[in-house]
Amino acid sequence: MSGIAKRIAPLMMALGLLLVPAAQPTVRAQEEAPASGGESKGDPVPGYLGAGLITLLVLFIMGKSARR
């Protein structure tokens, strides 16, 4: 990695971790059940795959920087 990338990478990681919505505790009222018989909309698999990909990317970057 070049000199500027070594300085920017930790800042980018910190910014990404600060913007993660899961890190912010929230309290919400329970939503009403949908009137269409309770069927859920959408497929959660792409979300799981995306989260896994981001996790692997972060681990790769941290592992690559830890070797130096």
N, CA, C and O atoms as a Maestro MAE file, in Angstrom:
{
 s_m_m2io_version
 :::
 2.0.0
}

f_m_ct {
 s_m_title
 :::
 protein
 m_atom[272] {
  # First column is atom index #
  i_m_mmod_type
  r_m_x_coord
  r_m_y_coord
  r_m_z_coord
  i_m_residue_number
  s_m_chain_name
  s_m_pdb_residue_name
  s_m_pdb_atom_name
  i_m_atomic_number
  :::
  1 25 0.840 -1.176 0.000 1 A "MET " " N  " 7
  2 3 0.000 0.000 0.000 1 A "MET " " CA " 6
  3 2 0.880 1.232 0.000 1 A "MET " " C  " 6
  4 15 1.973 1.252 0.566 1 A "MET " " O  " 8
  5 25 0.372 2.245 -0.646 2 A "SER " " N  " 7
  6 3 1.152 3.478 -0.675 2 A "SER " " CA " 6
  7 2 1.006 4.221 0.650 2 A "SER " " C  " 6
  8 15 0.181 3.861 1.490 2 A "SER " " O  " 8
  9 25 1.807 5.247 0.820 3 A "GLY " " N  " 7
  10 3 1.822 5.992 2.078 3 A "GLY " " CA " 6
  11 2 0.492 6.642 2.399 3 A "GLY " " C  " 6
  12 15 0.053 6.633 3.549 3 A "GLY " " O  " 8
  13 25 -0.153 7.208 1.388 4 A "ILE " " N  " 7
  14 3 -1.429 7.890 1.645 4 A "ILE " " CA " 6
  15 2 -2.535 6.883 1.952 4 A "ILE " " C  " 6
  16 15 -3.431 7.172 2.746 4 A "ILE " " O  " 8
  17 25 -2.480 5.711 1.333 5 A "ALA " " N  " 7
  18 3 -3.497 4.687 1.596 5 A "ALA " " CA " 6
  19 2 -3.382 4.177 3.023 5 A "ALA " " C  " 6
  20 15 -4.396 3.850 3.640 5 A "ALA " " O  " 8
  21 25 -2.178 4.102 3.556 6 A "LYS " " N  " 7
  22 3 -1.996 3.641 4.937 6 A "LYS " " CA " 6
  23 2 -2.603 4.624 5.926 6 A "LYS " " C  " 6
  24 15 -3.062 4.232 6.999 6 A "LYS " " O  " 8
  25 25 -2.604 5.895 5.567 7 A "ARG " " N  " 7
  26 3 -3.176 6.894 6.462 7 A "ARG " " CA " 6
  27 2 -4.692 6.977 6.328 7 A "ARG " " C  " 6
  28 15 -5.383 7.264 7.306 7 A "ARG " " O  " 8
  29 25 -5.212 6.731 5.143 8 A "ILE " " N  " 7
  30 3 -6.642 6.884 4.908 8 A "ILE " " CA " 6
  31 2 -7.428 5.646 5.341 8 A "ILE " " C  " 6
  32 15 -8.569 5.778 5.783 8 A "ILE " " O  " 8
  33 25 -6.852 4.452 5.226 9 A "ALA " " N  " 7
  34 3 -7.574 3.208 5.515 9 A "ALA " " CA " 6
  35 2 -8.173 3.178 6.923 9 A "ALA " " C  " 6
  36 15 -9.349 2.838 7.053 9 A "ALA " " O  " 8
  37 25 -7.430 3.515 7.986 10 A "PRO " " N  " 7
  38 3 -8.045 3.485 9.320 10 A "PRO " " CA " 6
  39 2 -9.176 4.503 9.469 10 A "PRO " " C  " 6
  40 15 -10.157 4.247 10.166 10 A "PRO " " O  " 8
  41 25 -9.037 5.642 8.823 11 A "LEU " " N  " 7
  42 3 -10.095 6.647 8.895 11 A "LEU " " CA " 6
  43 2 -11.352 6.168 8.185 11 A "LEU " " C  " 6
  44 15 -12.462 6.385 8.673 11 A "LEU " " O  " 8
  45 25 -11.190 5.524 7.042 12 A "MET " " N  " 7
  46 3 -12.334 5.003 6.311 12 A "MET " " CA " 6
  47 2 -13.024 3.893 7.108 12 A "MET " " C  " 6
  48 15 -14.253 3.820 7.126 12 A "MET " " O  " 8
  49 25 -12.249 3.036 7.764 13 A "MET " " N  " 7
  50 3 -12.833 1.965 8.560 13 A "MET " " CA " 6
  51 2 -13.587 2.546 9.753 13 A "MET " " C  " 6
  52 15 -14.682 2.082 10.071 13 A "MET " " O  " 8
  53 25 -13.026 3.543 10.410 14 A "ALA " " N  " 7
  54 3 -13.690 4.169 11.545 14 A "ALA " " CA " 6
  55 2 -14.986 4.840 11.103 14 A "ALA " " C  " 6
  56 15 -16.001 4.746 11.794 14 A "ALA " " O  " 8
  57 25 -14.958 5.513 9.964 15 A "LEU " " N  " 7
  58 3 -16.158 6.156 9.448 15 A "LEU " " CA " 6
  59 2 -17.229 5.119 9.129 15 A "LEU " " C  " 6
  60 15 -18.402 5.320 9.443 15 A "LEU " " O  " 8
  61 25 -16.835 4.021 8.514 16 A "GLY " " N  " 7
  62 3 -17.790 2.970 8.196 16 A "GLY " " CA " 6
  63 2 -18.413 2.368 9.438 16 A "GLY " " C  " 6
  64 15 -19.614 2.097 9.456 16 A "GLY " " O  " 8
  65 25 -17.619 2.151 10.480 17 A "LEU " " N  " 7
  66 3 -18.151 1.588 11.714 17 A "LEU " " CA " 6
  67 2 -19.073 2.562 12.435 17 A "LEU " " C  " 6
  68 15 -20.013 2.141 13.109 17 A "LEU " " O  " 8
  69 25 -18.814 3.853 12.299 18 A "LEU " " N  " 7
  70 3 -19.686 4.839 12.920 18 A "LEU " " CA " 6
  71 2 -21.028 4.941 12.208 18 A "LEU " " C  " 6
  72 15 -22.036 5.288 12.823 18 A "LEU " " O  " 8
  73 25 -21.042 4.643 10.926 19 A "LEU " " N  " 7
  74 3 -22.270 4.775 10.150 19 A "LEU " " CA " 6
  75 2 -23.118 3.513 10.133 19 A "LEU " " C  " 6
  76 15 -24.186 3.504 9.520 19 A "LEU " " O  " 8
  77 25 -22.676 2.453 10.786 20 A "VAL " " N  " 7
  78 3 -23.429 1.205 10.800 20 A "VAL " " CA " 6
  79 2 -24.683 1.396 11.657 20 A "VAL " " C  " 6
  80 15 -24.579 1.767 12.826 20 A "VAL " " O  " 8
  81 25 -25.857 1.149 11.091 21 A "PRO " " N  " 7
  82 3 -27.080 1.357 11.871 21 A "PRO " " CA " 6
  83 2 -27.229 0.379 13.027 21 A "PRO " " C  " 6
  84 15 -27.917 0.697 13.998 21 A "PRO " " O  " 8
  85 25 -26.613 -0.798 12.963 22 A "ALA " " N  " 7
  86 3 -26.743 -1.773 14.043 22 A "ALA " " CA " 6
  87 2 -26.039 -1.298 15.308 22 A "ALA " " C  " 6
  88 15 -26.346 -1.784 16.397 22 A "ALA " " O  " 8
  89 25 -25.114 -0.374 15.192 23 A "ALA " " N  " 7
  90 3 -24.373 0.105 16.353 23 A "ALA " " CA " 6
  91 2 -25.179 1.113 17.169 23 A "ALA " " C  " 6
  92 15 -24.793 1.446 18.289 23 A "ALA " " O  " 8
  93 25 -26.288 1.600 16.622 24 A "GLN " " N  " 7
  94 3 -27.089 2.593 17.310 24 A "GLN " " CA " 6
  95 2 -28.286 1.908 17.967 24 A "GLN " " C  " 6
  96 15 -29.143 1.372 17.265 24 A "GLN " " O  " 8
  97 25 -28.361 1.916 19.278 25 A "PRO " " N  " 7
  98 3 -29.501 1.275 19.935 25 A "PRO " " CA " 6
  99 2 -30.777 2.075 19.677 25 A "PRO " " C  " 6
  100 15 -30.807 3.289 19.876 25 A "PRO " " O  " 8
  101 25 -31.812 1.398 19.240 26 A "THR " " N  " 7
  102 3 -33.087 2.055 18.979 26 A "THR " " CA " 6
  103 2 -34.200 1.251 19.634 26 A "THR " " C  " 6
  104 15 -34.101 0.035 19.797 26 A "THR " " O  " 8
  105 25 -35.238 1.943 19.996 27 A "VAL " " N  " 7
  106 3 -36.414 1.307 20.568 27 A "VAL " " CA " 6
  107 2 -37.592 1.689 19.696 27 A "VAL " " C  " 6
  108 15 -37.855 2.871 19.475 27 A "VAL " " O  " 8
  109 25 -38.303 0.684 19.200 28 A "ARG " " N  " 7
  110 3 -39.466 0.947 18.360 28 A "ARG " " CA " 6
  111 2 -40.656 0.167 18.894 28 A "ARG " " C  " 6
  112 15 -40.516 -0.902 19.488 28 A "ARG " " O  " 8
  113 25 -41.825 0.736 18.663 29 A "ALA " " N  " 7
  114 3 -43.044 0.026 19.019 29 A "ALA " " CA " 6
  115 2 -43.247 -1.117 18.036 29 A "ALA " " C  " 6
  116 15 -42.797 -1.046 16.892 29 A "ALA " " O  " 8
  117 25 -43.915 -2.155 18.478 30 A "GLN " " N  " 7
  118 3 -44.168 -3.288 17.599 30 A "GLN " " CA " 6
  119 2 -45.122 -2.861 16.497 30 A "GLN " " C  " 6
  120 15 -46.155 -2.244 16.755 30 A "GLN " " O  " 8
  121 25 -44.760 -3.200 15.260 31 A "GLU " " N  " 7
  122 3 -45.588 -2.801 14.129 31 A "GLU " " CA " 6
  123 2 -46.817 -3.699 14.032 31 A "GLU " " C  " 6
  124 15 -46.807 -4.853 14.461 31 A "GLU " " O  " 8
  125 25 -47.864 -3.138 13.460 32 A "GLU " " N  " 7
  126 3 -49.087 -3.905 13.250 32 A "GLU " " CA " 6
  127 2 -48.850 -4.984 12.212 32 A "GLU " " C  " 6
  128 15 -48.046 -4.800 11.298 32 A "GLU " " O  " 8
  129 25 -49.541 -6.110 12.342 33 A "ALA " " N  " 7
  130 3 -49.437 -7.190 11.366 33 A "ALA " " CA " 6
  131 2 -50.080 -6.725 10.057 33 A "ALA " " C  " 6
  132 15 -51.124 -6.073 10.083 33 A "ALA " " O  " 8
  133 25 -49.473 -7.050 8.923 34 A "PRO " " N  " 7
  134 3 -50.065 -6.630 7.650 34 A "PRO " " CA " 6
  135 2 -51.421 -7.292 7.426 34 A "PRO " " C  " 6
  136 15 -51.649 -8.420 7.862 34 A "PRO " " O  " 8
  137 25 -52.315 -6.586 6.745 35 A "ALA " " N  " 7
  138 3 -53.673 -7.071 6.515 35 A "ALA " " CA " 6
  139 2 -53.718 -8.162 5.451 35 A "ALA " " C  " 6
  140 15 -54.766 -8.782 5.271 35 A "ALA " " O  " 8
  141 25 -52.629 -8.418 4.745 36 A "SER " " N  " 7
  142 3 -52.632 -9.386 3.645 36 A "SER " " CA " 6
  143 2 -52.343 -10.805 4.125 36 A "SER " " C  " 6
  144 15 -51.775 -11.593 3.369 36 A "SER " " O  " 8
  145 25 -52.706 -11.151 5.326 37 A "GLY " " N  " 7
  146 3 -52.527 -12.505 5.810 37 A "GLY " " CA " 6
  147 2 -51.196 -12.749 6.496 37 A "GLY " " C  " 6
  148 15 -50.880 -13.902 6.787 37 A "GLY " " O  " 8
  149 25 -50.411 -11.739 6.767 38 A "GLY " " N  " 7
  150 3 -49.167 -11.889 7.502 38 A "GLY " " CA " 6
  151 2 -47.984 -12.352 6.676 38 A "GLY " " C  " 6
  152 15 -46.976 -12.780 7.239 38 A "GLY " " O  " 8
  153 25 -48.077 -12.278 5.364 39 A "GLU " " N  " 7
  154 3 -46.948 -12.685 4.522 39 A "GLU " " CA " 6
  155 2 -45.867 -11.617 4.551 39 A "GLU " " C  " 6
  156 15 -46.163 -10.424 4.488 39 A "GLU " " O  " 8
  157 25 -44.626 -12.043 4.645 40 A "SER " " N  " 7
  158 3 -43.540 -11.074 4.604 40 A "SER " " CA " 6
  159 2 -43.166 -10.799 3.155 40 A "SER " " C  " 6
  160 15 -43.338 -11.648 2.280 40 A "SER " " O  " 8
  161 25 -42.663 -9.622 2.923 41 A "LYS " " N  " 7
  162 3 -42.284 -9.227 1.570 41 A "LYS " " CA " 6
  163 2 -40.771 -9.244 1.455 41 A "LYS " " C  " 6
  164 15 -40.067 -8.908 2.407 41 A "LYS " " O  " 8
  165 25 -40.277 -9.631 0.304 42 A "GLY " " N  " 7
  166 3 -38.850 -9.584 0.060 42 A "GLY " " CA " 6
  167 2 -38.144 -10.873 0.443 42 A "GLY " " C  " 6
  168 15 -38.701 -11.754 1.099 42 A "GLY " " O  " 8
  169 25 -36.913 -10.945 0.011 43 A "ASP " " N  " 7
  170 3 -36.086 -12.122 0.250 43 A "ASP " " CA " 6
  171 2 -34.872 -11.684 1.059 43 A "ASP " " C  " 6
  172 15 -34.122 -10.824 0.596 43 A "ASP " " O  " 8
  173 25 -34.645 -12.240 2.256 44 A "PRO " " N  " 7
  174 3 -33.533 -11.786 3.087 44 A "PRO " " CA " 6
  175 2 -32.168 -12.301 2.641 44 A "PRO " " C  " 6
  176 15 -31.148 -11.822 3.136 44 A "PRO " " O  " 8
  177 25 -32.119 -13.263 1.721 45 A "VAL " " N  " 7
  178 3 -30.844 -13.870 1.340 45 A "VAL " " CA " 6
  179 2 -29.850 -12.853 0.778 45 A "VAL " " C  " 6
  180 15 -28.687 -12.883 1.182 45 A "VAL " " O  " 8
  181 25 -30.249 -11.940 -0.145 46 A "PRO " " N  " 7
  182 3 -29.257 -10.967 -0.632 46 A "PRO " " CA " 6
  183 2 -28.674 -10.098 0.484 46 A "PRO " " C  " 6
  184 15 -27.506 -9.716 0.425 46 A "PRO " " O  " 8
  185 25 -29.475 -9.789 1.487 47 A "GLY " " N  " 7
  186 3 -28.968 -9.017 2.621 47 A "GLY " " CA " 6
  187 2 -27.933 -9.796 3.419 47 A "GLY " " C  " 6
  188 15 -26.918 -9.242 3.841 47 A "GLY " " O  " 8
  189 25 -28.191 -11.073 3.623 48 A "TYR " " N  " 7
  190 3 -27.235 -11.921 4.339 48 A "TYR " " CA " 6
  191 2 -25.936 -12.056 3.542 48 A "TYR " " C  " 6
  192 15 -24.843 -11.999 4.107 48 A "TYR " " O  " 8
  193 25 -26.064 -12.234 2.233 49 A "LEU " " N  " 7
  194 3 -24.864 -12.347 1.398 49 A "LEU " " CA " 6
  195 2 -24.065 -11.045 1.396 49 A "LEU " " C  " 6
  196 15 -22.835 -11.066 1.438 49 A "LEU " " O  " 8
  197 25 -24.764 -9.918 1.346 50 A "GLY " " N  " 7
  198 3 -24.083 -8.625 1.381 50 A "GLY " " CA " 6
  199 2 -23.357 -8.401 2.694 50 A "GLY " " C  " 6
  200 15 -22.222 -7.925 2.710 50 A "GLY " " O  " 8
  201 25 -24.015 -8.746 3.804 51 A "ALA " " N  " 7
  202 3 -23.373 -8.595 5.112 51 A "ALA " " CA " 6
  203 2 -22.156 -9.503 5.229 51 A "ALA " " C  " 6
  204 15 -21.132 -9.104 5.784 51 A "ALA " " O  " 8
  205 25 -22.264 -10.716 4.712 52 A "GLY " " N  " 7
  206 3 -21.122 -11.631 4.740 52 A "GLY " " CA " 6
  207 2 -19.969 -11.128 3.903 52 A "GLY " " C  " 6
  208 15 -18.808 -11.253 4.294 52 A "GLY " " O  " 8
  209 25 -20.286 -10.553 2.738 53 A "LEU " " N  " 7
  210 3 -19.243 -10.011 1.860 53 A "LEU " " CA " 6
  211 2 -18.521 -8.841 2.521 53 A "LEU " " C  " 6
  212 15 -17.296 -8.742 2.452 53 A "LEU " " O  " 8
  213 25 -19.272 -7.968 3.154 54 A "ILE " " N  " 7
  214 3 -18.655 -6.829 3.848 54 A "ILE " " CA " 6
  215 2 -17.782 -7.323 4.994 54 A "ILE " " C  " 6
  216 15 -16.691 -6.796 5.213 54 A "ILE " " O  " 8
  217 25 -18.252 -8.332 5.728 55 A "THR " " N  " 7
  218 3 -17.471 -8.897 6.829 55 A "THR " " CA " 6
  219 2 -16.162 -9.484 6.328 55 A "THR " " C  " 6
  220 15 -15.103 -9.253 6.911 55 A "THR " " O  " 8
  221 25 -16.243 -10.251 5.234 56 A "LEU " " N  " 7
  222 3 -15.023 -10.831 4.673 56 A "LEU " " CA " 6
  223 2 -14.062 -9.752 4.180 56 A "LEU " " C  " 6
  224 15 -12.849 -9.886 4.338 56 A "LEU " " O  " 8
  225 25 -14.586 -8.701 3.594 57 A "LEU " " N  " 7
  226 3 -13.741 -7.609 3.120 57 A "LEU " " CA " 6
  227 2 -13.018 -6.931 4.282 57 A "LEU " " C  " 6
  228 15 -11.824 -6.645 4.192 57 A "LEU " " O  " 8
  229 25 -13.738 -6.676 5.363 58 A "VAL " " N  " 7
  230 3 -13.113 -6.046 6.535 58 A "VAL " " CA " 6
  231 2 -12.043 -6.956 7.126 58 A "VAL " " C  " 6
  232 15 -10.956 -6.492 7.471 58 A "VAL " " O  " 8
  233 25 -12.343 -8.255 7.246 59 A "LEU " " N  " 7
  234 3 -11.349 -9.184 7.778 59 A "LEU " " CA " 6
  235 2 -10.126 -9.277 6.875 59 A "LEU " " C  " 6
  236 15 -9.001 -9.371 7.367 59 A "LEU " " O  " 8
  237 25 -10.330 -9.250 5.565 60 A "PHE " " N  " 7
  238 3 -9.214 -9.283 4.627 60 A "PHE " " CA " 6
  239 2 -8.327 -8.045 4.784 60 A "PHE " " C  " 6
  240 15 -7.101 -8.153 4.820 60 A "PHE " " O  " 8
  241 25 -8.949 -6.885 4.874 61 A "ILE " " N  " 7
  242 3 -8.175 -5.643 5.008 61 A "ILE " " CA " 6
  243 2 -7.410 -5.628 6.333 61 A "ILE " " C  " 6
  244 15 -6.241 -5.245 6.377 61 A "ILE " " O  " 8
  245 25 -8.077 -6.045 7.407 62 A "MET " " N  " 7
  246 3 -7.403 -6.049 8.714 62 A "MET " " CA " 6
  247 2 -6.280 -7.075 8.740 62 A "MET " " C  " 6
  248 15 -5.217 -6.801 9.298 62 A "MET " " O  " 8
  249 25 -6.487 -8.249 8.152 63 A "GLY " " N  " 7
  250 3 -5.463 -9.265 8.118 63 A "GLY " " CA " 6
  251 2 -4.278 -8.860 7.271 63 A "GLY " " C  " 6
  252 15 -3.131 -9.150 7.614 63 A "GLY " " O  " 8
  253 25 -4.555 -8.185 6.156 64 A "LYS " " N  " 7
  254 3 -3.477 -7.746 5.284 64 A "LYS " " CA " 6
  255 2 -2.629 -6.675 5.959 64 A "LYS " " C  " 6
  256 15 -1.408 -6.651 5.805 64 A "LYS " " O  " 8
  257 25 -3.285 -5.785 6.710 65 A "SER " " N  " 7
  258 3 -2.518 -4.728 7.369 65 A "SER " " CA " 6
  259 2 -1.795 -5.257 8.617 65 A "SER " " C  " 6
  260 15 -0.807 -4.657 9.041 65 A "SER " " O  " 8
  261 25 -2.257 -6.357 9.210 66 A "ALA " " N  " 7
  262 3 -1.639 -6.894 10.417 66 A "ALA " " CA " 6
  263 2 -0.322 -7.617 10.108 66 A "ALA " " C  " 6
  264 15 0.507 -7.789 11.001 66 A "ALA " " O  " 8
  265 25 -0.122 -8.040 8.862 67 A "ARG " " N  " 7
  266 3 1.105 -8.758 8.506 67 A "ARG " " CA " 6
  267 2 2.315 -7.842 8.451 67 A "ARG " " C  " 6
  268 15 3.448 -8.321 8.496 67 A "ARG " " O  " 8
  269 25 2.109 -6.588 8.358 68 A "ARG " " N  " 7
  270 3 3.236 -5.654 8.171 68 A "ARG " " CA " 6
  271 2 3.806 -5.195 9.463 68 A "ARG " " C  " 6
  272 15 4.754 -4.411 9.477 68 A "ARG " " O  " 8
  :::
 }
 m_bond[271] {
  # First column is bond index #
  i_m_from
  i_m_to
  i_m_order
  :::
  1 1 2 1
  2 2 3 1
  3 3 4 2
  4 3 5 1
  5 5 6 1
  6 6 7 1
  7 7 8 2
  8 7 9 1
  9 9 10 1
  10 10 11 1
  11 11 12 2
  12 11 13 1
  13 13 14 1
  14 14 15 1
  15 15 16 2
  16 15 17 1
  17 17 18 1
  18 18 19 1
  19 19 20 2
  20 19 21 1
  21 21 22 1
  22 22 23 1
  23 23 24 2
  24 23 25 1
  25 25 26 1
  26 26 27 1
  27 27 28 2
  28 27 29 1
  29 29 30 1
  30 30 31 1
  31 31 32 2
  32 31 33 1
  33 33 34 1
  34 34 35 1
  35 35 36 2
  36 35 37 1
  37 37 38 1
  38 38 39 1
  39 39 40 2
  40 39 41 1
  41 41 42 1
  42 42 43 1
  43 43 44 2
  44 43 45 1
  45 45 46 1
  46 46 47 1
  47 47 48 2
  48 47 49 1
  49 49 50 1
  50 50 51 1
  51 51 52 2
  52 51 53 1
  53 53 54 1
  54 54 55 1
  55 55 56 2
  56 55 57 1
  57 57 58 1
  58 58 59 1
  59 59 60 2
  60 59 61 1
  61 61 62 1
  62 62 63 1
  63 63 64 2
  64 63 65 1
  65 65 66 1
  66 66 67 1
  67 67 68 2
  68 67 69 1
  69 69 70 1
  70 70 71 1
  71 71 72 2
  72 71 73 1
  73 73 74 1
  74 74 75 1
  75 75 76 2
  76 75 77 1
  77 77 78 1
  78 78 79 1
  79 79 80 2
  80 79 81 1
  81 81 82 1
  82 82 83 1
  83 83 84 2
  84 83 85 1
  85 85 86 1
  86 86 87 1
  87 87 88 2
  88 87 89 1
  89 89 90 1
  90 90 91 1
  91 91 92 2
  92 91 93 1
  93 93 94 1
  94 94 95 1
  95 95 96 2
  96 95 97 1
  97 97 98 1
  98 98 99 1
  99 99 100 2
  100 99 101 1
  101 101 102 1
  102 102 103 1
  103 103 104 2
  104 103 105 1
  105 105 106 1
  106 106 107 1
  107 107 108 2
  108 107 109 1
  109 109 110 1
  110 110 111 1
  111 111 112 2
  112 111 113 1
  113 113 114 1
  114 114 115 1
  115 115 116 2
  116 115 117 1
  117 117 118 1
  118 118 119 1
  119 119 120 2
  120 119 121 1
  121 121 122 1
  122 122 123 1
  123 123 124 2
  124 123 125 1
  125 125 126 1
  126 126 127 1
  127 127 128 2
  128 127 129 1
  129 129 130 1
  130 130 131 1
  131 131 132 2
  132 131 133 1
  133 133 134 1
  134 134 135 1
  135 135 136 2
  136 135 137 1
  137 137 138 1
  138 138 139 1
  139 139 140 2
  140 139 141 1
  141 141 142 1
  142 142 143 1
  143 143 144 2
  144 143 145 1
  145 145 146 1
  146 146 147 1
  147 147 148 2
  148 147 149 1
  149 149 150 1
  150 150 151 1
  151 151 152 2
  152 151 153 1
  153 153 154 1
  154 154 155 1
  155 155 156 2
  156 155 157 1
  157 157 158 1
  158 158 159 1
  159 159 160 2
  160 159 161 1
  161 161 162 1
  162 162 163 1
  163 163 164 2
  164 163 165 1
  165 165 166 1
  166 166 167 1
  167 167 168 2
  168 167 169 1
  169 169 170 1
  170 170 171 1
  171 171 172 2
  172 171 173 1
  173 173 174 1
  174 174 175 1
  175 175 176 2
  176 175 177 1
  177 177 178 1
  178 178 179 1
  179 179 180 2
  180 179 181 1
  181 181 182 1
  182 182 183 1
  183 183 184 2
  184 183 185 1
  185 185 186 1
  186 186 187 1
  187 187 188 2
  188 187 189 1
  189 189 190 1
  190 190 191 1
  191 191 192 2
  192 191 193 1
  193 193 194 1
  194 194 195 1
  195 195 196 2
  196 195 197 1
  197 197 198 1
  198 198 199 1
  199 199 200 2
  200 199 201 1
  201 201 202 1
  202 202 203 1
  203 203 204 2
  204 203 205 1
  205 205 206 1
  206 206 207 1
  207 207 208 2
  208 207 209 1
  209 209 210 1
  210 210 211 1
  211 211 212 2
  212 211 213 1
  213 213 214 1
  214 214 215 1
  215 215 216 2
  216 215 217 1
  217 217 218 1
  218 218 219 1
  219 219 220 2
  220 219 221 1
  221 221 222 1
  222 222 223 1
  223 223 224 2
  224 223 225 1
  225 225 226 1
  226 226 227 1
  227 227 228 2
  228 227 229 1
  229 229 230 1
  230 230 231 1
  231 231 232 2
  232 231 233 1
  233 233 234 1
  234 234 235 1
  235 235 236 2
  236 235 237 1
  237 237 238 1
  238 238 239 1
  239 239 240 2
  240 239 241 1
  241 241 242 1
  242 242 243 1
  243 243 244 2
  244 243 245 1
  245 245 246 1
  246 246 247 1
  247 247 248 2
  248 247 249 1
  249 249 250 1
  250 250 251 1
  251 251 252 2
  252 251 253 1
  253 253 254 1
  254 254 255 1
  255 255 256 2
  256 255 257 1
  257 257 258 1
  258 258 259 1
  259 259 260 2
  260 259 261 1
  261 261 262 1
  262 262 263 1
  263 263 264 2
  264 263 265 1
  265 265 266 1
  266 266 267 1
  267 267 268 2
  268 267 269 1
  269 269 270 1
  270 270 271 1
  271 271 272 2
  :::
 }
}
